[in-house]
């Protein structure tokens, strides 16, 4: 009788230990037999607010989660451009994972209603299409930044990502911002990623509102600096934007020296406008150390390495960029430019064409093709690409003039038409940047 009671008591203790996972006994006994996860993609979070104007918020939450996960050097995180390629897609997750060559997929939803935000997220092993983890988060809008950091932290824990001491410290640091400032930051990101003159102009407006509302918001300053740098190229003249970019960058670094985006912006100011090569190299490397999974930082560093003639190192950085963001348009464009530096024109043409396969309206790739064809002596093909550039830039009359000039005067006739067009723009007070090889 006593032996039976003892057996029942032991069984009850064992059952309780399993139920409450005492000392991790249940986790060890029923440990998942899954392979290590070393690469991941965060698919665009679905906006379930019933309000199309909230798309920027869902996209911003996706971007923030990607950025948080990409701080870990042991985990390859697919960057935003490639992830957004699957927005609204009904493609099977294992197929997406194969296309992006990742081990795991994060997907989820966002609902914003008034001052409340609800995010659901789930993690799947893409190799087996097996659910590993799922959780819902319901917070006040004032806690939105801690919410996204909690999601990232739970994913790190679930996949047992190995963080360096510095990465662990950064992951544990809780960044905060005024909710209105953060909302303007998300709106700025939405327009920045359109990668157009109008988009950059709108992005600058929102980033400016963000830091005006919260002058302690380092990430807002870093993105504002990056946008000013883009406007120096898109709109010009640089003297109107670069001092602002430098000021915003220095403010971002002063507020938070651990921001990869801040050091990336500072590197670009030193590289493009101060010609401080050593300083640029130092800042690019620091940015990569802080954001190893940021494809654009690797691409920017590669661009710098090309400019100073370190071509082998540049190519390695381009490779990393495309591993992190396999569908990044600007990546194929800048790698095409890499081969132009090396005078490997056929390889350059292949890169530009790959970009156009993804988006035929990507005018920078048409510009690249025009230069590459001209370098190969293929003048007719070059002029045809310039016509496409002019059409995409809204200059249909100029495109027609270019076409007629080539028909009647060959390439020299085209150059005369272009020269006349540039002179007309200057007389009208337009900024004319450094000319590209035509």
Order of alpha helices (4+ residues) and beta strands (2+ residues): alpha-alpha-beta-beta-alpha-beta-alpha-alpha-beta-beta-beta-alpha-alpha-alpha-alpha-alpha-alpha-alpha-alpha-alpha-alpha-alpha-alpha-alpha-alpha-alpha
